[in-house]
């Protein structure tokens, strides 16, 4: 999942930048900020921990059975999933889009 994160964050930041009219530097800065937040808050979950949630995660992953490891990690850690993938809808775990995460990061910066 970490490798997918490293690939997806820059891709999504670039897409958001184009959509919002950001410069290349601004989109790159957003990507860097997101990667920093993820790296600071990322936990590598041992397979023994998330595999304990496998049955429940598979039952919840109706739209796409391949997402069960992500759902299992979210259940094990009681966290949400950063995704634009509708396959996580209905799994019972909170989801964050890039847009809502960007808004949250901006609000957090304003609170500082």
N, C-alpha and C positions, 0 to 999 in steps of 0.2 A: 504494500500500500504506500510505503514511503516513496518508492520510485515513481509511482503514479502521481503522487502529490507534487513531486519535483517537476514533473512534466506538465501537469494540469494547471498549476497556479500561474506560471508565466503565460500559458496559452489563454487562460480565462482573463487574466489581467489585460492582455493585449486586446482581446475581443471587447472587454468592457471599455477599454480606452478608446477604441474605434467608435463604439456606440455612443459614448459620452463626449467625444471630441477632445480627448486628452492627447497631449503630446506623447511622443515615444518615451521621453524621459519621465513624464508623469506616470505612464502605464508601467514602466520599468520600476519606478519608485513604489507603486502600489504592489507590484509583484514581490519586490524585496521586503516590504513591510509585512505582507501576508506570510511569506516564507519565514521571516523572523518570529512572527507570532506563533506559527505552527511549530517551529523548532523549539521555542521556549516552552511550549505547552504540550509538545508531543510526547507520548509515552509508547514505547515499544511494548506491545502486549505479547507475552509468551503464548505460544499455541495452547499450552495446557490451560490457560485462563479462558481464552475465547472459545476453545473447543468444548468447554463445559456448557456453553450456550448454543452449541450447534443445532440440536434438535429444535429448540424454540425458534432460533433464527431461520432455519430452513422452513418451518411452518409459516413464518411471517413473510418470507421472501417469495410471494406468489408470482409477482410480475416478472422477476428475473432470479431464478434460483442461484445464479452465480454470485449474487451480492451477499449471500449469507455470512461470509466472514466479517464483512463490514458491519452488518447488523449485529452479529454476535459480539464484536468488540464494543459497539455502542451500548448494547445491553449490559455487558460485563462492567463497563466503566461508567454507566449512567450518563452518557454524553450524547450530543447530536452528531449529525453527519453533514459535512460540507459537500454539497452536490447540486447539480442542475438536472440530475437524472430522476425522472419520475418513477423509476423502479423502486425507489425507497418509500414512496407514498403508500400508506396503509400498513407499513411495517411496525408502527407504534413507536418509532424513535424520532425525535425532533430532527428536522433538516434545516440547513442554512444554505442560501444561495450566495453567490459572490456579491450580488447587489445588497442583500441584507447584511452580510458580513462587513462590506464596505461602509454602510451606514452606521453599523455598530462601532466600527473602528473610529470613524469620524466623531461620533458622539463621545466615545471614550477619550479621544484626544482633547475634545472641548472641555471635558470634566477635569482634565489634569490641570 
